[in-house]
Amino acid sequence: MKMGWIAALAVTAALCAPCGAEAQTGGFLRAEGTRIVDETGEPVILRGMGLGGWVLQEGYMLQLGALGQQHVIRARITDLIGEEKTEGFYAAWRANHTTKADIDAMGRWGFNSVRLPMHYDRLTLPVEQEPVAGRDTWKEEGFAEIDALLAWVKANGMYLILDLHAAPGGQGSDLAISDRDPSKPSLWDSAENRRKTVALWRRLAERYADEPAIGAYDLINEPNWDFEKPGGGHGCEETTNAPLRSLMVEITAAIREVDPRHMIVIEGNCWGNNYLGVTPLWDDNTAISFHKYWNATDRASIADILRLRDETDAPVWLGESGENSNTWFTQTIALVEGEGIGWAFWPLKKIGFNQPLEITPNPGWPRLVAYLTGNGPRPSAAEAQETLMRLATHDIRFENTIEHRDVIDALLRQPHSDAAVPFVAHRVGEEGGVIRAADYDLGRSGVAWSDVYEADTDGPGERVPWWNTGRTWRNDGVDIAVVEGEPVVVEFETGEWLRYTLTAETAGNRVLTVVGAGGRVSVTLNGGAAVSVDLPTGEKWGEAVTGALPFMEGVNTLVLKAEDCPACRVMEMRVAHPRFCGDERYLITDQSSSRPVRNSTPTAVRAPRAKAVRIEPVATAVETVTGRVSYHSTMSASCRSSSARPSAS
């Protein structure tokens, strides 16, 4: 499996060579007209990921969406294992969640930037905990974490964007985003919280003023607050946004006292999208950020931000996006890059399948989640600590995560290419080969695969349905489930299809066994005539076999299509070399009972699972129907394939 991916990666890397072309930084970034440029004046398209979940946990990334904010999650953990051990858990989490290996992987894949969501409490004390009111205590450990990340980013020739994700007091009514405690004054309710925010940015700018690898200062992430007009609590109906503008002007002034060079990134109200009253701009080295989730991927969907770009003559940046399907990712990135706009998607890793790295939690985690969310019994302190420390010291580390190369390909290659490339290297040798159905090619919808539902554009809320109903293996519209540890294609509906690139060592006729259930599917080799086979109905897996298909030496393209399938399932396809590949028909005999096995279905011969079978050509074994076949691959030297086996009826 890994070797197959290495071979496939070589093809992908060649096609994606331009994706990483801007990886080496060219000095300080700046706004020049409507473009972001480097020190030489060359335009830079930022392609990055946000490190969500590292120093600021959001509940949904841990299957703890019901708890929401990090401080709520922490309090529940403290109740289980005590404050000292809870602090040990969070220290281990921060040490292992994001390491140089994660950043090296980003550089290797072709990203050129990293967005760091910062929590103010890693850098300074909350105002209510300051020993002296109005005097800031700075936490060197938190700044050292940024220093280490910056070193990793620089080693990979990338940019680091600092993003104040959780400001003192919290900047919005969407509580989890900024770890806001609604029982305490918010950023907007407290002058002291705002003063501390300004002081924090001055401290950061003073520390990093001479660092060209710092790409920008993203002042306040996703403000969402009703200042004057009711907007559901999120500022979407505000028309002046005076407090937001005033604070960002004050922050910028403090930064410019110590740092005249770094680019400023601003965000509007309503999760970064309502700029009414925020402009005109007050600093000529400013980029305007917008965030985009769960909406259309056409130009009309970004018309407002494009209009704002023209009005301000300033660059815009898609500072956060994601949490959707590969199709949505590719279409969105192609859209914005077509306008010269860079992006940072969200997040790099979490428990879930639709980002580059997936955390697979240990077996104790579901039980702990059940308790923490009020749906299960309380575990012992020892059991809870063991689960938590396994998560924090093992599960979240880069080498133990699942690398979703389909997501990476959708973000970096597919926006620039309509080519399909192998997901794994499928090789057909003398003994044949096995093609797992879920290992179809990498590529856009309509190029490498086709499905009736491929993205969510219905707005925020519960995903019903998901584009991949199994929420595993891959992030395309193709529905995949894991059965006995192996991925299988499920809910394969009429009209849907999958493409596979195969490499045959030699030319020759071969038979193909489709393992699945639920209806009629077809296979097409190298654009030839479609050959249909009928899979058994019911819950059990069965097999259907084509006649001789003419494989060419080298690259071949195979398409599997659902022809008459309410919801077919396909596990794999087995390619075998038959001894007889002419017009003969075959009689399959169960040698364990010396009993010929026939089936009244005229389109395929089926046999019960047996330890040994014999295939022999007979003239009248089965009546055939034009366009379909009556061959069946089994464990027999006749097909010269050790992977073939008889069907289960």
C-alpha positions as CSV (number, residue, x, y, z in Angstrom):
1,M,0.0,0.0,0.0
2,K,2.7,2.5,1.0
3,M,4.9,1.5,-2.0
4,G,1.9,2.0,-4.3
5,W,1.4,5.5,-2.9
6,I,5.0,6.3,-3.4
7,A,4.8,5.5,-7.1
8,A,1.6,7.4,-7.5
9,L,3.0,10.4,-5.6
10,A,5.8,10.7,-8.2
11,V,3.2,11.4,-10.8
12,T,1.3,13.7,-8.6
13,A,4.4,15.7,-7.6
14,A,5.4,16.1,-11.3
15,L,1.9,17.5,-12.1
16,C,1.9,19.7,-9.0
17,A,5.4,21.2,-9.5
18,P,4.0,24.8,-9.8
19,C,2.1,24.4,-6.5
20,G,5.3,24.7,-4.4
21,A,7.1,27.1,-6.7
22,E,6.6,30.0,-4.3
23,A,7.7,28.0,-1.2
24,Q,11.0,29.9,-0.8
25,T,10.2,33.2,0.8
26,G,11.3,36.4,-0.9
27,G,11.5,38.6,2.2
28,F,8.8,40.7,3.8
29,L,5.3,40.4,2.3
30,R,3.5,43.7,1.6
31,A,0.3,45.0,0.0
32,E,0.9,46.6,-3.4
33,G,-2.4,47.6,-5.0
34,T,-4.7,44.6,-5.0
35,R,-1.9,42.0,-4.8
36,I,0.3,40.6,-2.0
37,V,3.9,40.8,-3.2
38,D,7.3,40.0,-1.8
39,E,10.3,42.3,-1.4
40,T,11.2,42.0,-5.1
41,G,7.7,43.0,-6.1
42,E,6.7,39.4,-7.3
43,P,3.1,38.5,-6.6
44,V,2.7,35.8,-3.9
45,I,-0.3,33.4,-3.7
46,L,-0.4,32.2,-0.1
47,R,-1.4,28.6,0.1
48,G,-1.6,27.5,3.7
49,M,-3.3,25.6,6.5
50,G,-4.4,26.8,10.0
51,L,-3.2,25.0,13.0
52,G,-6.6,24.7,14.7
53,G,-6.7,22.6,17.8
54,W,-3.1,23.1,18.9
55,V,-3.1,25.9,21.5
56,L,-6.8,26.5,21.2
57,Q,-9.1,23.5,21.2
58,E,-12.6,23.7,19.7
59,G,-14.9,21.0,20.9
60,Y,-16.0,19.7,17.5
61,M,-12.4,18.8,16.6
62,L,-12.4,16.3,19.6
63,Q,-15.9,14.9,19.1
64,L,-16.8,17.2,22.0
65,G,-18.9,19.7,20.1
66,A,-21.5,19.7,22.9
67,L,-19.0,21.2,25.3
68,G,-17.8,23.8,22.9
69,Q,-15.1,26.0,24.5
70,Q,-11.7,24.8,25.7
71,H,-12.2,26.1,29.2
72,V,-15.3,24.0,29.5
73,I,-13.5,20.9,28.2
74,R,-10.6,21.6,30.7
75,A,-13.0,22.0,33.6
76,R,-14.6,18.6,32.9
77,I,-11.2,16.9,32.6
78,T,-10.1,18.6,35.9
79,D,-13.2,17.2,37.6
80,L,-12.0,13.7,36.5
81,I,-8.3,13.7,37.1
82,G,-7.5,16.9,39.1
83,E,-5.7,20.1,38.2
84,E,-2.1,18.8,38.3
85,K,-2.7,15.9,36.0
86,T,-4.9,18.1,33.7
87,E,-2.0,20.5,33.4
88,G,0.2,17.6,32.5
89,F,-2.3,16.6,29.8
90,Y,-2.4,20.0,28.2
91,A,1.4,20.3,28.3
92,A,1.7,17.0,26.5
93,W,-0.9,18.1,24.0
94,R,0.9,21.2,23.1
95,A,4.2,19.4,22.9
96,N,2.9,16.7,20.5
97,H,0.0,18.1,18.5
98,T,2.1,20.2,16.1
99,T,5.8,19.4,15.7
100,K,8.4,20.0,13.1
101,A,7.3,16.8,11.3
102,D,3.9,18.4,10.7
103,I,5.4,21.5,9.2
104,D,8.0,19.5,7.2
105,A,5.1,17.6,5.7
106,M,3.3,20.8,4.7
107,G,6.4,22.0,3.0
108,R,6.9,18.7,1.3
109,W,3.3,18.7,0.0
110,G,3.6,22.2,-1.5
111,F,2.1,24.6,1.0
112,N,3.9,27.9,1.4
113,S,2.3,29.3,4.6
114,V,1.0,28.5,8.0
115,R,-1.6,30.4,10.0
116,L,-1.2,30.1,13.7
117,P,-4.4,30.6,15.8
118,M,-3.1,32.1,19.1
119,H,-4.8,32.0,22.4
120,Y,-4.0,35.1,24.4
121,D,-3.8,33.1,27.6
122,R,-0.6,31.3,26.4
123,L,1.1,34.8,26.2
124,T,-0.4,36.8,29.1
125,L,-2.7,36.4,32.1
126,P,-6.4,37.2,32.0
127,V,-7.2,40.6,33.3
128,E,-8.8,39.3,36.4
129,Q,-5.7,37.3,37.3
130,E,-3.1,40.1,36.9
131,P,-1.4,40.8,40.3
132,V,-1.4,44.5,39.5
133,A,-4.4,45.9,37.6
134,G,-3.4,47.5,34.3
135,R,0.1,45.9,34.3
136,D,0.6,42.9,31.9
137,T,2.3,39.7,32.9
138,W,4.0,38.0,29.9
139,K,4.4,34.2,29.6
140,E,7.7,33.5,28.0
141,E,6.7,29.8,27.5
142,G,4.0,30.8,25.0
143,F,6.3,33.1,23.1
144,A,8.9,30.3,22.9
145,E,6.2,28.1,21.3
146,I,5.8,30.7,18.5
147,D,9.6,30.9,18.2
148,A,9.9,27.2,17.7
149,L,7.1,27.1,15.1
150,L,8.8,30.0,13.3
151,A,12.0,28.1,13.1
152,W,10.3,25.1,11.6
153,V,8.5,27.3,9.1
154,K,11.7,29.1,8.1
155,A,13.5,25.7,7.7
156,N,10.8,24.9,5.0
157,G,11.0,28.3,3.3
158,M,7.4,29.2,4.3
159,Y,5.6,32.2,5.8
160,L,3.9,32.2,9.3
161,I,0.8,34.3,9.8
162,L,0.1,35.2,13.4
163,D,-3.7,35.1,14.1
164,L,-5.2,36.3,17.4
165,H,-7.9,33.6,17.5
166,A,-8.9,34.1,21.1
167,A,-8.6,37.7,22.3
168,P,-8.8,38.7,25.9
169,G,-12.5,38.3,27.0
170,G,-13.5,36.7,23.7
171,Q,-14.5,38.6,20.6
172,G,-17.9,37.0,19.7
173,S,-21.1,35.2,20.5
174,D,-19.8,32.1,18.8
175,L,-18.2,31.0,22.0
176,A,-16.0,28.1,21.0
177,I,-14.0,30.1,18.5
178,S,-12.4,32.4,21.1
179,D,-12.9,30.2,24.2
180,R,-15.2,32.9,25.5
181,D,-16.7,32.6,29.0
182,P,-20.1,34.4,28.8
183,S,-20.1,34.9,32.6
184,K,-17.2,37.3,32.2
185,P,-16.9,40.6,30.3
186,S,-16.1,40.1,26.6
187,L,-13.5,42.0,24.6
188,W,-16.2,44.5,23.7
189,D,-17.6,44.9,27.3
190,S,-14.2,45.6,28.9
191,A,-11.9,48.5,28.2
192,E,-9.2,46.6,30.1
193,N,-9.5,43.6,27.8
194,R,-9.1,45.9,24.8
195,R,-6.1,47.6,26.4
196,K,-4.5,44.2,26.9
197,T,-5.2,43.2,23.3
198,V,-3.4,46.3,22.1
199,A,-0.5,45.6,24.4
200,L,-0.2,42.0,23.3
201,W,0.0,42.9,19.7
202,R,2.7,45.6,20.4
203,R,4.7,42.9,22.3
204,L,4.4,40.5,19.4
205,A,5.4,43.1,16.8
206,E,8.4,44.2,19.0
207,R,9.6,40.5,19.1
208,Y,9.1,39.7,15.4
209,A,9.7,43.1,13.8
210,D,12.8,41.9,11.9
211,E,11.5,38.5,10.9
212,P,10.7,38.4,7.2
213,A,9.2,34.9,7.5
214,I,6.4,36.4,9.5
215,G,4.0,36.9,6.7
216,A,1.4,39.1,8.4
217,Y,-0.4,40.0,11.7
218,D,-4.0,38.8,11.6
219,L,-5.4,41.2,14.2
220,I,-8.7,39.6,15.4
221,N,-10.1,36.4,14.2
222,E,-13.8,36.3,13.2
223,P,-15.4,39.1,15.3
224,N,-19.1,38.3,15.6
225,W,-20.8,40.7,17.8
226,D,-24.0,42.9,17.8
227,F,-22.9,46.4,18.6
228,E,-26.1,48.3,17.7
229,K,-28.4,46.2,15.6
230,P,-29.8,42.7,16.4
231,G,-28.0,40.2,14.1
232,G,-28.4,37.0,15.9
233,G,-25.6,38.0,18.2
234,H,-23.0,37.8,15.4
235,G,-22.9,41.3,13.9
236,C,-24.2,40.4,10.5
237,E,-26.6,43.3,10.4
238,E,-24.3,45.9,11.7
239,T,-23.8,49.0,9.4
240,T,-21.2,51.0,11.3
241,N,-19.0,48.5,13.3
242,A,-17.4,51.5,15.0
243,P,-16.0,49.6,18.0
244,L,-14.3,47.0,15.8
245,R,-12.8,49.6,13.5
246,S,-11.6,51.7,16.5
247,L,-9.9,48.7,18.1
248,M,-8.1,47.6,15.0
249,V,-6.9,51.2,14.3
250,E,-5.5,51.3,17.8
251,I,-3.8,47.9,17.5
252,T,-2.3,49.0,14.2
253,A,-0.9,52.2,15.7
254,A,0.7,50.2,18.5
255,I,2.3,47.8,16.0
256,R,3.6,50.6,13.9
257,E,5.4,52.1,16.9
258,V,7.8,49.2,16.8
259,D,7.3,47.5,13.4
260,P,6.9,49.5,10.2
261,R,7.2,46.6,7.8
262,H,4.9,43.8,8.5
263,M,1.6,43.5,6.7
264,I,-1.6,43.9,8.7
265,V,-4.6,41.6,8.1
266,I,-8.0,42.8,9.2
267,E,-11.3,40.9,9.5
268,G,-14.8,42.3,9.4
269,N,-17.7,41.5,11.7
270,C,-20.0,38.5,11.1
271,W,-17.2,36.0,11.2
272,G,-14.9,38.2,9.2
273,N,-17.3,39.1,6.4
274,N,-19.2,42.3,7.3
275,Y,-17.0,45.4,6.5
276,L,-19.7,48.0,6.6
277,G,-18.2,51.0,8.5
278,V,-14.8,49.3,8.8
279,T,-13.3,51.0,5.7
280,P,-11.7,53.2,4.5
281,L,-8.4,51.6,5.4
282,W,-6.0,53.4,7.8
283,D,-2.7,51.7,6.9
284,D,-1.4,51.3,3.3
285,N,0.1,47.9,4.1
286,T,-3.1,46.1,4.8
287,A,-4.8,43.0,3.4
288,I,-8.5,42.3,3.9
289,S,-9.4,38.8,5.0
290,F,-12.7,37.0,4.4
291,H,-13.8,33.6,5.5
292,K,-15.9,31.2,3.4
293,Y,-17.8,28.1,4.5
294,W,-20.6,25.9,3.1
295,N,-21.8,28.2,0.3
296,A,-21.6,28.3,-3.5
297,T,-18.2,28.2,-5.3
298,D,-19.1,30.5,-8.1
299,R,-17.9,34.1,-8.7
300,A,-21.2,35.5,-7.3
301,S,-20.3,34.0,-3.9
302,I,-17.3,36.3,-3.6
303,A,-18.7,39.3,-5.5
304,D,-18.9,41.5,-2.3
305,I,-15.3,40.9,-1.4
306,L,-14.1,41.5,-4.9
307,R,-16.1,44.8,-4.9
308,L,-14.4,45.8,-1.6
309,R,-11.0,45.0,-3.1
310,D,-11.7,47.3,-6.0
311,E,-13.0,50.1,-3.7
312,T,-10.1,50.0,-1.4
313,D,-7.4,49.1,-3.9
314,A,-6.1,46.6,-1.3
315,P,-5.4,42.8,-1.6
316,V,-7.9,40.3,-0.2
317,W,-7.0,37.0,1.4
318,L,-9.2,33.9,2.1
319,G,-7.9,33.7,5.6
320,E,-10.0,30.7,6.6
321,S,-12.1,28.0,4.8
322,G,-12.6,24.3,4.7
323,E,-14.7,21.7,6.5
324,N,-16.3,20.5,3.3
325,S,-15.6,18.0,0.5
326,N,-12.7,17.7,-1.9
327,T,-14.9,19.0,-4.7
328,W,-15.8,22.1,-2.7
329,F,-12.1,22.6,-1.8
330,T,-10.9,22.4,-5.4
331,Q,-13.6,24.6,-6.8
332,T,-13.2,27.2,-4.1
333,I,-9.4,27.4,-4.5
334,A,-9.6,27.5,-8.3
335,L,-12.1,30.3,-7.9
336,V,-10.0,32.5,-5.6
337,E,-6.7,31.8,-7.2
338,G,-8.2,32.7,-10.5
339,E,-8.7,36.2,-8.9
340,G,-5.1,36.3,-7.6
341,I,-6.3,35.6,-4.0
342,G,-4.4,33.3,-1.6
343,W,-5.9,31.2,1.1
344,A,-5.5,29.3,4.4
345,F,-7.7,26.3,4.9
346,W,-8.8,24.9,8.2
347,P,-7.6,22.8,10.0
348,L,-4.4,20.8,9.4
349,K,-5.6,18.0,11.7
350,K,-8.4,16.9,13.9
351,I,-10.5,13.8,14.7
352,G,-12.3,13.5,11.4
353,F,-11.7,12.7,7.7
354,N,-11.9,15.9,5.7
355,Q,-8.5,17.6,6.3
356,P,-4.9,16.6,5.5
357,L,-4.2,14.7,8.8
358,E,-6.7,12.7,10.7
359,I,-6.3,11.9,14.4
360,T,-7.4,8.3,15.3
361,P,-8.1,8.3,19.0
362,N,-7.3,5.3,21.2
363,P,-10.1,2.8,22.2
364,G,-10.7,4.6,25.5
365,W,-11.7,7.9,23.8
366,P,-15.3,7.0,22.8
367,R,-16.0,6.0,26.4
368,L,-14.5,9.2,27.7
369,V,-16.4,11.3,25.2
370,A,-19.6,9.6,26.2
371,Y,-19.1,10.6,29.8
372,L,-17.9,14.1,29.1
373,T,-21.0,14.8,26.9
374,G,-23.4,13.3,29.4
375,N,-24.0,10.0,27.6
376,G,-22.1,7.4,29.5
377,P,-20.8,6.4,33.0
378,R,-18.1,8.1,34.8
379,P,-14.7,6.4,34.3
380,S,-12.2,6.0,37.0
381,A,-9.5,8.7,37.3
382,A,-6.8,6.2,36.3
383,E,-8.8,5.1,33.2
384,A,-9.5,8.7,32.2
385,Q,-5.8,9.8,32.6
386,E,-4.6,6.8,30.6
387,T,-6.9,7.6,27.8
388,L,-6.1,11.3,27.8
389,M,-2.3,10.8,28.0
390,R,-2.4,8.2,25.2
391,L,-4.3,10.8,23.1
392,A,-1.8,13.6,23.9
393,T,1.5,11.7,23.7
394,H,0.7,9.2,20.9
395,D,-2.5,9.6,18.9
396,I,-2.1,13.3,17.9
397,R,1.6,13.0,16.8
398,F,2.2,13.3,13.0
399,E,3.6,9.8,12.6
400,N,0.4,8.3,14.1
401,T,-2.1,10.3,12.1
402,I,-3.7,9.3,8.8
403,E,-2.4,11.3,5.9
404,H,-5.3,12.1,3.6
405,R,-3.5,12.4,0.3
406,D,-6.8,12.9,-1.5
407,V,-7.4,16.1,0.5
408,I,-3.9,17.3,-0.1
409,D,-4.3,16.6,-3.9
410,A,-7.7,18.5,-3.9
411,L,-6.1,21.5,-2.3
412,L,-2.9,21.8,-4.2
413,R,-3.0,20.0,-7.6
414,Q,-6.6,19.7,-8.7
415,P,-7.3,23.4,-8.7
416,H,-4.7,23.6,-11.5
417,S,-5.2,20.3,-13.3
418,D,-8.1,18.3,-14.7
419,A,-5.9,15.2,-15.0
420,A,-6.6,12.0,-13.0
421,V,-3.6,10.4,-11.4
422,P,-3.4,7.1,-9.5
423,F,-4.4,7.0,-5.9
424,V,-2.2,3.9,-5.5
425,A,-0.1,2.2,-8.1
426,H,-2.3,-0.6,-9.4
427,R,0.0,-3.2,-11.1
428,V,-1.2,-6.2,-13.0
429,G,1.5,-8.9,-13.3
430,E,1.6,-12.5,-14.5
431,E,-0.4,-13.6,-11.5
432,G,-3.0,-10.9,-12.0
433,G,-3.9,-8.2,-9.5
434,V,-6.5,-6.9,-7.0
435,I,-8.0,-3.5,-7.3
436,R,-9.7,-2.2,-4.2
437,A,-12.8,-0.3,-5.2
438,A,-12.1,2.6,-2.8
439,D,-8.7,3.1,-4.4
440,Y,-10.1,4.9,-7.5
441,D,-7.9,7.6,-9.1
442,L,-7.3,11.1,-7.6
443,G,-9.0,13.8,-9.6
444,R,-11.9,16.1,-9.9
445,S,-15.5,15.1,-10.0
446,G,-16.4,14.1,-13.6
447,V,-12.7,13.2,-14.2
448,A,-11.8,10.5,-11.7
449,W,-15.2,9.7,-10.3
450,S,-18.9,10.8,-10.4
451,D,-21.4,10.8,-7.6
452,V,-24.9,12.2,-7.2
453,Y,-24.0,14.4,-4.1
454,E,-20.5,15.8,-3.8
455,A,-20.4,18.9,-1.6
456,D,-22.3,20.9,1.1
457,T,-23.5,24.3,0.0
458,D,-26.5,24.5,2.3
459,G,-25.0,26.8,5.0
460,P,-23.9,26.0,8.6
461,G,-25.6,23.3,10.5
462,E,-25.8,19.6,10.8
463,R,-24.5,17.8,7.6
464,V,-27.5,15.7,6.3
465,P,-26.4,13.9,4.4
466,W,-22.6,13.9,4.3
467,W,-21.1,13.8,0.8
468,N,-19.3,10.6,1.8
469,T,-21.9,8.9,4.1
470,G,-19.3,6.7,5.7
471,R,-17.1,9.7,6.6
472,T,-13.9,7.6,6.2
473,W,-11.0,6.8,3.9
474,R,-11.5,9.7,1.4
475,N,-13.2,13.0,1.2
476,D,-14.9,12.9,-2.2
477,G,-18.5,12.4,-2.9
478,V,-18.0,8.6,-3.2
479,D,-19.6,6.8,-0.3
480,I,-17.2,4.6,1.6
481,A,-17.5,2.4,4.7
482,V,-15.0,0.2,6.5
483,V,-16.0,-3.5,6.6
484,E,-13.8,-5.8,8.6
485,G,-11.0,-3.2,8.5
486,E,-11.1,-2.7,4.8
487,P,-12.7,0.2,2.9
488,V,-15.5,-0.7,0.5
489,V,-17.6,1.5,-1.8
490,V,-21.2,1.6,-0.6
491,E,-24.4,3.4,-1.8
492,F,-23.1,3.1,-5.3
493,E,-26.1,4.5,-7.2
494,T,-27.2,4.3,-10.8
495,G,-25.1,6.6,-13.0
496,E,-22.2,6.9,-10.6
497,W,-18.8,5.7,-11.7
498,L,-15.2,5.3,-10.6
499,R,-12.0,5.4,-12.7
500,Y,-8.8,3.4,-12.1
501,T,-5.4,3.6,-13.7
502,L,-3.7,0.2,-14.0
503,T,-0.3,-0.7,-15.3
504,A,0.0,-4.2,-16.9
505,E,3.4,-5.8,-17.2
506,T,2.4,-7.5,-20.5
507,A,-0.4,-7.2,-23.1
508,G,-3.0,-9.9,-23.1
509,N,-6.6,-11.0,-22.4
510,R,-7.7,-11.1,-18.8
511,V,-10.9,-11.7,-17.0
512,L,-12.2,-9.4,-14.3
513,T,-14.1,-10.5,-11.2
514,V,-16.2,-7.8,-9.5
515,V,-16.8,-8.5,-5.8
516,G,-19.9,-6.8,-4.5
517,A,-23.7,-6.9,-4.2
518,G,-26.8,-5.0,-5.1
519,G,-27.4,-4.8,-8.8
520,R,-25.9,-4.4,-12.2
521,V,-22.6,-2.7,-12.8
522,S,-20.4,-2.4,-15.9
523,V,-16.7,-2.2,-16.6
524,T,-15.1,-0.3,-19.5
525,L,-11.5,-0.9,-20.4
526,N,-9.6,1.8,-22.3
527,G,-12.7,3.5,-23.7
528,G,-14.0,0.3,-25.3
529,A,-17.5,-1.2,-25.0
530,A,-19.1,-1.4,-21.6
531,V,-19.4,-5.0,-20.3
532,S,-22.2,-5.4,-17.7
533,V,-22.3,-8.0,-15.0
534,D,-25.0,-8.7,-12.3
535,L,-24.0,-8.7,-8.7
536,P,-26.2,-10.7,-6.3
537,T,-28.9,-8.9,-4.4
538,G,-29.1,-9.2,-0.6
539,E,-26.7,-8.6,2.2
540,K,-24.0,-11.2,1.3
541,W,-21.1,-10.4,-0.9
542,G,-21.0,-12.1,-4.3
543,E,-18.9,-12.2,-7.5
544,A,-19.6,-11.6,-11.1
545,V,-17.0,-12.1,-13.9
546,T,-16.5,-10.6,-17.2
547,G,-15.2,-12.3,-20.3
548,A,-11.8,-11.7,-21.8
549,L,-10.8,-8.1,-21.7
550,P,-7.9,-7.0,-23.9
551,F,-5.3,-5.3,-21.6
552,M,-2.4,-3.4,-23.2
553,E,1.1,-3.4,-22.0
554,G,1.7,-0.4,-19.7
555,V,-1.0,2.0,-18.7
556,N,-4.7,1.0,-18.9
557,T,-7.8,2.9,-17.8
558,L,-10.7,1.0,-16.2
559,V,-14.1,2.6,-15.4
560,L,-16.6,0.9,-13.0
561,K,-20.1,2.2,-13.4
562,A,-23.4,1.6,-11.5
563,E,-25.9,0.7,-14.3
564,D,-28.9,-0.5,-12.3
565,C,-28.1,0.0,-8.6
566,P,-30.4,1.4,-5.9
567,A,-27.4,1.2,-3.6
568,C,-24.8,-1.3,-4.8
569,R,-21.7,-2.2,-2.7
570,V,-18.3,-3.0,-4.3
571,M,-15.4,-4.4,-2.4
572,E,-12.8,-5.0,-5.1
573,M,-12.0,-6.1,-8.6
574,R,-9.7,-9.0,-9.4
575,V,-7.8,-9.3,-12.6
576,A,-6.7,-12.8,-13.7
577,H,-5.1,-14.5,-16.7
578,P,-7.5,-17.1,-18.0
579,R,-6.3,-20.2,-19.8
580,F,-9.1,-20.0,-22.2
581,C,-10.0,-16.5,-23.4
582,G,-11.9,-17.2,-26.6
583,D,-15.6,-17.7,-27.0
584,E,-15.8,-20.8,-24.7
585,R,-18.2,-21.0,-21.9
586,Y,-17.2,-22.5,-18.5
587,L,-18.6,-25.1,-16.2
588,I,-17.7,-24.5,-12.6
589,T,-17.5,-27.7,-10.5
590,D,-17.3,-27.8,-6.7
591,Q,-14.6,-30.4,-6.3
592,S,-15.4,-30.9,-2.7
593,S,-18.6,-32.6,-3.8
594,S,-17.8,-33.3,-7.5
595,R,-21.1,-31.6,-8.2
596,P,-21.5,-29.3,-11.2
597,V,-22.9,-25.9,-10.1
598,R,-25.1,-23.9,-12.4
599,N,-27.3,-20.9,-11.9
600,S,-30.5,-20.0,-13.8
601,T,-29.3,-16.5,-14.2
602,P,-28.2,-16.3,-17.8
603,T,-25.6,-13.6,-17.2
604,A,-23.1,-15.2,-14.9
605,V,-22.2,-18.5,-13.3
606,R,-22.1,-18.5,-9.5
607,A,-20.7,-21.1,-7.2
608,P,-20.9,-21.5,-3.4
609,R,-17.7,-20.8,-1.6
610,A,-15.6,-23.9,-1.8
611,K,-12.0,-24.9,-1.0
612,A,-11.4,-26.2,-4.5
613,V,-13.1,-25.8,-7.8
614,R,-12.4,-26.8,-11.4
615,I,-13.2,-24.7,-14.5
616,E,-13.5,-26.4,-17.8
617,P,-14.7,-25.1,-21.2
618,V,-18.1,-26.5,-22.3
619,A,-20.2,-25.4,-25.2
620,T,-23.5,-25.2,-23.4
621,A,-22.6,-24.4,-19.9
622,V,-24.7,-21.3,-19.8
623,E,-26.8,-19.3,-22.3
624,T,-25.3,-15.8,-22.7
625,V,-26.9,-12.5,-23.4
626,T,-25.3,-10.1,-25.8
627,G,-23.2,-7.5,-24.0
628,R,-22.9,-9.6,-20.9
629,V,-20.8,-12.5,-20.0
630,S,-20.8,-15.9,-18.4
631,Y,-17.3,-16.5,-17.2
632,H,-16.4,-16.9,-13.5
633,S,-13.0,-16.5,-11.9
634,T,-12.1,-18.9,-9.1
635,M,-9.1,-20.4,-7.2
636,S,-7.8,-22.3,-10.1
637,A,-4.7,-22.6,-12.2
638,S,-7.1,-22.2,-15.2
639,C,-7.2,-18.4,-14.3
640,R,-3.6,-18.3,-13.0
641,S,-4.5,-16.0,-10.2
642,S,-3.9,-16.8,-6.6
643,S,-6.2,-13.9,-5.6
644,A,-9.3,-15.2,-7.3
645,R,-11.9,-17.2,-5.4
646,P,-15.4,-18.6,-5.9
647,S,-18.5,-16.5,-5.2
648,A,-20.7,-16.5,-2.2
649,S,-24.3,-17.0,-3.3
